[in-house]
Amino acid sequence: MAEMPLFSAAMLTGRSREHDVDVPDPRCSLHRDVVEPFLAMRASAKSDGIDLVPASSFRDFDRQLAIWNDKCAGSRELLDAQGRPLDAATLDEDALVDAILVWSALPGASRHHWGTDLDVFDAAAAPPGYRVRLVPEEYAPDGVFGRLGAWLEENAARHGFFRPYAV
């Protein structure tokens, strides 16, 4: 008898949450096999003075679709590869799709659906009232999360994580 796959089609496309666990502190949802490594990485970061907090974790198909549609409509920030704002209204359909795909996957194709991907920031470094944007300049050496960016480069892999959007 063959082993059951790690993910079903419904899990991969954000149509099921059966593989995810809600973590109370820090509040997020992750694949059940990712919870322990993430919490270990968070504890390691904390020992270095970094409060590693997810800005986003698991999101289902409908949430990804809402993000996509908001970017198409211009009601959510649309950024180029360097993190500079773009005006969705000035782009033709192909350019708009290309621009959205720089930072957001198509609904049904996001790694966030798997519960294995999460976007993180350093809550200890964020000034009061700061709105996290998750753009390269924030994680650059002189950015508000520059220390976290360097820490992740040195430590993420030993906890089983990698940075698909490295600065």
N, C-alpha and C positions, 0 to 999 in steps of 0.2 A: 504494500500500500504506500502510495506517495505521500510525502509530508505536505501538510496544508501550507499554502503560500503565506508569507508574512503579511501581504496585503491583498484584499479582494479588489475587484474593479471599483466597487462602491467606496472603499476606503481611499483608494488612489485618487479618485475624482472628487472627494469631499462630499459624497452622498451618504456617508456613514461615519459614526463616531465611535463605533464599537472598539476601536483600537486605542482610543484616547482616554486619558485620566485627567480630571480636574485637580490641579495642585492649588492648595489654599494659600501657601506662602512661599514664594511670591505667587500671586494669583495668575494662573495661566493654565492652558490645556496642552498636554504633550502626549505623544505615543507612550504607552506604558513602559517600553524598554528604554526610553530617553529620560524619564523622570530622575532616576538615580544618578546617571552621569551628569545631568544638568545641575542637580542639587550639589553634587560633589564639586563641579566647576564653580558654582556660586560660592560655596564655602571657601574654596581656594582663593577666589577673587577677594572675598571678604577679608581673608587674612593679609591681603596686600592692600587693604583700604579701599577696595572697590565694591560698591553695592550693585551687583549685577542683577538687573531687572528686565524681564521681557516687556518690550513695547507691543509685541504681537507674537502669537504662537499659532496653535491650530486655528484654522478658519475653514468653514465649510464652503461648499460651492456657491451658495447664495450670497455669502459675505464677499467672496472674491468677485462675484458678478457685480455686486453693488459698487465695489471699489473701481472695477473696470468701467462701469457705466458712468460713475461720477467723474472719472478722468475724461471720458469721451465728451461729457456735457460741459466740462470746464468748472464743475462745482467742487472738484478736489484737485489739489496741486498736481501739476504735470511737470516733470523735470527732465532735462537732458542728461546725458551720461556724466556730466560734471556736477550735476545737482542744481543747475540754473533753471529758473522757471520758464516754461513754454506756454504760449497761448493756444489752447486747443482749437479755438475758432479760426486761427490763421493757417491751420494745417489741412492738407487734403486727406482723404480717407486712409491712403497707404502710409503717409507720413505720421498720421495720428496713431495708427496701430503700431508702427515702428517705435514711436516715442513712448507709448504706454509699455511696450514690451521691454524697454530698458530696465524698468524697476518692478513691473507687475506681470505675473504670468496670466495666461488665459484662464478663465474659470474652467475648472476641471483638470488643469495642468500645473497647479501650484504645489510646490513641495510643502507649503503650509497645510495642505489637505492631509498630508501624511502624519502631521504632529511631530515631525522630526526637525523641522526648521523653526527657528524663532529669531526675531530681531531684538537685540538687547542694547541697553544703555546703562550708564553708571549714574544711578539716582543720587549718589553722594556728590557728584560733580555738577549736577544740573542746578543752576541758580533757581531761587524761588520763582514760580510762575513760568519757567522755561518750557517752551513747546518743542518737544523732540521731533526732528524731521527725518532722521535716519539718512542723512546725506553725507557724501564723502568728507566735506569740510569739517563736520562735527568730529570725525574720527581721525583726521589728519593730526600730525604731531602738535600743531598749535591750536587744534580745535577743542571745544568744550569736553569732548570724550577722547581726546588724544591719548591720554594715559591708558584708557580702556583699549583703544585700538592697538597700542603697543603690547599690552598685556595679552590680548587675544592672539596676536601674532606669535607670541612666545608660548602660550599655554593652552589654547583651544584644542590642538591636536592630541595632546596627552589625555584629554578628557573625551576624545572621540568626535570632536566637532571641527568644522572648517568654515572658512569665510568665503562664500561664493562672490561676495561683493567686497573685495579687499580694496583698501585705499591705495 
